Amino acid sequence: MFRFRKADGGLSIVLAIIVILVFLGWLVNLGQRECSSNESCGKGYYCGSDFSCHEMPTIEKTVVQNNLIVPSIIIGIAIIIAAFVMKNGLGFLRVKRNNYKHSEEEHHSHGEGHGLKAP
């Protein structure tokens, strides 16, 4: 059925050697690591991604004080101006209002008078 040839045997040996070399390379890499976790390093040090111990950086807290009085005054003035413009209109923003009033005859012609006259 299936015959084992010499070429197949040579291929199997080459594949086994490659697997052994990869495994040995992994072992050498594992052995050259200085640390594998933070506990492997001393106090004040941490294990980096390169598997060596690094000193922990000192982080200093800086106090930032924001003065928000000037921006709040600007926003307040802008709101007041916007309210004035919306109420009174300004130049090209002016809204035309229809102040047309119906005359007395038009009220009667639309049937709003009911035929009664004031004394």
C-alpha positions, 0 to 999 in steps of 0.5 A, a space after each residue: 500500500 504505502 511504501 517508505 522511500 529514502 527521500 521520505 526518511 531524509 525529509 523526516 530527519 530534516 524536519 526533526 532537526 529543525 524542530 530541535 533547533 527551534 526548541 533549543 533557541 527558545 530555551 536559550 532565549 528563556 535562559 537569557 532573561 533577567 526577569 520574568 515578573 516584577 517579583 524577580 526584580 529588586 525593590 523600586 524596579 519592575 520587569 520590562 517587556 524586554 525581560 530586564 529590570 528597570 528602575 521605576 520612574 518618579 512621578 511628581 504631582 504638579 498642581 494646575 490652577 485654572 483661572 476660569 473667570 475671564 472665559 466665563 465673562 466672555 461667555 456671559 457677554 456672548 449670551 447677553 448679545 445673543 439674547 439682544 439680537 434674538 429680541 431686537 434683530 440686528 442688520 442682516 439678522 433682523 426678522 421681519 414681522 407682519 404687523 398687518 391689522 384687519 380693518 373693521 370691514 374685513 372682520 365683517 366680511 369674514 363672518 366675525 361680526 355676527 351682524 350685531 352692532 355696538 350701541 
